[in-house]
Amino acid sequence: MTQTNAMAQTSNGTINEPEDTSDKGNASIRVHVRLLDTLMTLAGELVLSRNQLLQGVASGNVRATEVSSQRIDMITSALQETIMRTRMQPMADMLNKLNPVVMDLSQQVGKSIALVIEGNEVELDKTILESIHDPVTQLVRNCVDHGIETPGERESTGKKAMGNIRVRAFHDAGQVNILISDDGNGLDPLEITGASGQGVDMTGVVAHIESLGGILEIDSQKGVGTDITIKLPLTLAIIPSQITCVGRERYAVPQVNLDELLRIPLDQVKERIEKVGDADVVRLRGELLPLLDLSQMLGIEKRYVDLTKGTALPDRRKNIADRRSKRHSLDREAAIEMVPDSVSKMPDRASKDRRSGTRNAINIAVVSAGAYTYGLIVDQLQDSEEIVVKPMGRHLKRSTAFAGATIMGDGKVALILDIANLAQMAGLSTMPEVKQLTTASEASVHHEEPKTALLTFKNSENEYFAVPLDSVERIERIQTAAIEQIGERKVVQYRGGTLSLCQLSQAADVKPLTPKEHQEIVVFKVRDRELGLMVNPPVDTIAVCLKIDKKTFCQPAIKGSMIINDHTTLMIDVLELASVIHPEWV
Amino acid sequence: MTENTMETSSADNAFSTFHLGTSLFGINILEIQEINKNFEITQVPHASDYIKGIINLRGQIVTIIDLGRKLGLNPVQKNKDNKNIIVHSENEHIGLLVDAIHDVVHAKIHDIETAPSNIGEIKGKYLQGVLKNKKQLIGILNMTEILKD
């Protein structure tokens, strides 16, 4: 399966942004009156809440101000969602245009093909809808041209003479998926990786989908057929992003490019960060990942925050390897403060020590775009936020390092990084090149068993647990005081919503947690919801060959056990855990 | 549109004048949308040297040009009198950072004389002409040329 993704960016280097309608300024759109009514109601609500807020501020009533700001928060979200919906158009028109295309082309090439279309009612942002018309048509034409065999060929392989193409649009996980499947000849894995099978040149289509912030997946079996899935964001205007800091400025890394966050404590820098020639690389789960220093790339002076004085000072350490403090006290501080080797660890949102350790650790955002994967070194990692993408003026068209700009909560502007262009600017080689080199050298040596990445943590002192890393959304550290108890449930306010918390002892036969000042939380995605599991550090990742003993420790929410680092480690079944804690979810 | 009115009519034109170092320059007031004092400027690495950065103007991203640098003079020095002159050009707003705002000067189009091909270090193409004031010469700027990227 080939998978690629990229920033929402068009070939001319600007975000394909709905506001930027200079060339089609007169275009109009049909909107349902019901939507307009909802908008009017919300606008009225907004005015009311603003008046309340102004009153609250004028009278110095903190409670009233809080209440009205919460209301404004809710109304803003509802407004945003409703306004987004006005841009949504059903896919019917576009999909039905495929019928004549398939009919004409199949007659031309002498094939007999049935086309099935599903998901006419699925809605998509107008801008995206317009721009996927061509790639989707191209892909369907490919199916007719190269995928489906002639009736004679089909019958000789025991298939029915009539070939089938199915185009299906559906919503999944906040994205629109378009599945194009045929029961034709299929592609070789080699043809897929080369993105060009049987004369099918897919590079253009892939680039087009990527430019919309989408992903193209090909799943094919020789002789059986091909499934092509296009995953598209619902809209281009708002993208979830990780906010990072370098120097005085903030930079947004689109979540679609973000793989994970990595924080390397100073005392581990020597072991984990190595030099290959002039380039820095980090060892991550056995693989070498190239590192780019954002401050160097952008020519910005690094800064670190002096905690004792609360002032930011320029950081003069030029090489990453120099970032080892010679003062032992600092080293020790770093060691205590850090959960050793914690991958994907988000900075603590709630507590004040969120920025501590900035100078004691190297913060890396592991990013990927298209064929590039690398680690981006930044001064600080902040929250992830939904940002509104704004186009930049014409004088900045040539600043290819940025995909646009956004306005932060404090009104200041932050730039959005273009992960693919940054890699090109740094002259990184793409992953396939790297892979080819490694496979060439390793192929003759031995064949390794596939490894699975696990997240390991503890419950009580001697109880070790693990979950597959890909089931984990995030790891957070919160203050225990922030946890609220509502009836039997524990919850915590989190990103403007409420996160349901649980501990293992509620489901499995393990010891309950002892309360302490801070609580580590592993956030899982269960269906469309999030569940936070309270755990104890060290939270770590490890890649192992899965050999699960399913007999010894079989109980609710526990899949089985295996030995990891000399500890008997219980494997958690996330779905089962969620179904025990929240039976109504599953 | 503005240029047409300027060339065809001999009526009064108003020019907003401002300082760049010791020199005085003017922009036809019809080309100016607003003048503000927003210095929450976000720098854009790798941009041309005359680009000061970008600001948030009521939800729009506006590019700020250091007019001193653009004209080949000294860069605008940080000062309490600094102002952004926001102009509208080709469907976007652009800000011109200047040292300080001066008076509004009224003049007729035919009062504007052709600029000498080289005033100081300023490239001639950036000047539409020169206006003689009581005390000082005012360089009237050719906005189309200045706002070209």
Interface residues (C-beta under 8 A of the other chain):
Chain A: S22 E249 M297 L298 G299 I300 K390 P391 M392 G393 R394 H395 L396 K397 R398 S399 A401 F402 A405 I407 G411 K412 V413 A414 L415
Chain B: E40 T42 Q43 V44 P45 H46 A47 S48 I51 I54 I55 N56 G59 Q60 I61 V62 T63 I65 E90 N91 E92 I94 D149
